[in-house]
Amino acid sequence: MLLARFQHELIEAGCDEAGRGCLAGPVFAAAVILPADFDHHLLNDSKQLKEDDRYELRAVVEEQAVAWAVASVDNVEIDQINILNASFLAMHRALDMLHTRPEFLIIDGNRFNKYQAVPHQCIIEGDGKYFSIAAASILAKTYRDDFMKQIAAEHPEYDWHSNKGYPTIKHRKMVMELGYTPYHRRSFRVSDPQLTIF
């Protein structure tokens, strides 16, 4: 059972990202402030859910959240500042877009670059522990998937409509045969396509 809040005194936003381990496309992040009494039996870490459930939950989150926002950092910026900093920047951009200012942040993972003067708590596997982080994971994942499906039409040989830019054997094989597209992260190593997918 997921928890509603890490603390109960301050307005709390949950943050998460999607697409950190991809070879192509932006990293997306979301920030979500949920009502104190929010509860939903299906809401969980986006990786644990079926695609249809993720989109159903996105509609629930967008309708019931006090505030929500989604932002991204593209592959060019990722290559310039590295994927870890790009993930933090995407979260900061999402937080900038919230129409309600959070007073406390809970972040999925174990590291974060401080956002303004807002206190935060990093939570390992937080998307499976707190509703607001799970909600952020749903938004980040579905909006990124939508983007990858959209650009898949430009480069169908890379199979982005299916792999969403992650390093599947076919994706890596196509990069090795055809080279990079304008959406690829050139700082990411494309290893032997016969290696096990991480």
N, C-alpha and C positions, 0 to 999 in steps of 0.2 A: 504494500500500500504506500503510495507516494504521500509526502507531507506537503502541507499548504505553505508553510513559511519556515525559514531558518531562524528568524527572530520576529517579534510581534509588535515592536514599538514604532518602527519606521516603515515608510513606503518602500517596498522591496521589488526589485526587478531581477528576473532570471535571464541569463545570457548563454547562448551556445552558438557553435558554428557548424558548417557543413562543407565538405569538399577539401579538407586539409590534405588528404593523401592522394589527390587526383593528379594526373599528368597534364590535364587541360582544363580550361575554364577558370572562373573566379572562385574565390572562397566567399561564401555567404555567411552572414551572422544575423541573429535576431535577438531582440530584447523584449521581454514581456512582463507587464505588471498585471497580475490577476487579482480579482476580488478576494478578500480575506476568507470568505466562505466557499471559494471555488472547489468543486469536486467533480471528477468524471472517472467512471470505472475503466474506461478504455485508454485514457491518456497515459503514455509511457514513453520511454526512450524511443525515438523515431526508428532506430535500427531494429527494434523488436516488433515493429508493426508492419502489416501488409500495406502496399501502396494505396489501395482504396481507403483503408482506415486512416492513413496519414492525411489524405485530402479531406475526409469527413471531419477529422479533428481540427484541421486548419480552419474550416468554416466556424467551428465551435469557438475556437480561441479568438478568432477575429471578431466574432459577435459578442463574446462575453468578457474579454479582457478590458481592464481599465484603460490600458494603453499598450500598443504593440508597434514594432517597426522592424523592417528588414533592410539590410545594407550589404554591399559587397566590395571586394577589392579584386581588381582584375589581374590577369596573369602577368602583365607587364610590371605592375606594382609589386606583385609577389616576387618576381625575379630581382627587383631592385632592393627590397627590404627583408626578404626571406619569408617563408610561410608562417612561422610563428608570429612575427611582428604583424604580418598581414591579417592573421586571424584576430589579433587584438585590435587592429585598426578597424576591421569590419565591425567588431562589437562596439567600439567607440562611435562609429558612424551611426549604428542603429540606436545607440543611447542618445545621440544628438537629436535624433528625429522624434523621440518620444514627446508627446504633448503634455504628459504629466512627468514632472521631474522625480526620479527615484532618489531615495535617501540612503539606500543600502543595496548592494548588488551581490547576487550569488552567481558564481561563474562555474561552468562545467570545466573540470580539469584541475591541474595543480599549479598553473602559472597564469599571471595576468598583469598587464601594464595598468597602473592606477589610472582611473578615469576622474579627471578633475579632482575635487576634494571629497568625492563620494567614497565612503568605506566599502570594502568588499570582502567576500570570503570565497576562496576557491574550494570546490568540492569535487573530488575524484568520483567519476561516474554519477555526477549530480543529476544527469538527465534521467536516471532511474530512481532518483530519491525525492526530487522536489517537482511539484506541478509546473512552476513557472519555467524552470530549466527545460523540462520535457516539452512544454509548449514552444519554447524558443527553438528547440531541436526540430520540432515538427515544421515550423515556419521556415527555418533556414534550409532544411532538407527539401521541402516541396518547392520553394521558390528557386532553389538552385537546379533541381530536376527540370522545372519548367524552362529555365534558361538553356540548359544543355539539350533538351529536346528541340528547342527552337533553332539553335545553331547546328544541330545534327544534320539538317537539310543541306547546309552549305558544304559539309564534308562527310557524306554518308559512309565512306569507306572506313572511317574510324569507329563506327558503331556506337556513337555517343547516345543515341536514343535508348540503347540498352545498358551500356556500361557507365553512362553519365560522366565519362572522363576518367574513371578509375583505371588502374593499370592491369587490366585483364590481359591474358596472353595475346588475344587478337589485337587489342589496342596497341600493345607494345610492338607487336610484329609489324603492324601498319606504319608505326612511327619509324621503325628501323628500315622499312622498305621505301616509304614515300617521304619521310622527313616530317618536319614540324609544320603545323598550320599557324596562322596568326593568334590562335587561342591557346597554344601549348606553352607550358612553363618550361623555358629553356634551361633553367637552373636545376630541374629535376632529372635525375639519372634514369635513363631507360635501359634497364638491364636485359640480359638474355631472356627472350620470351619463353624459354623452356623452364625457367625458374618457377618455383612455387609462388603463387600470388600471396602477398602479405595482407 
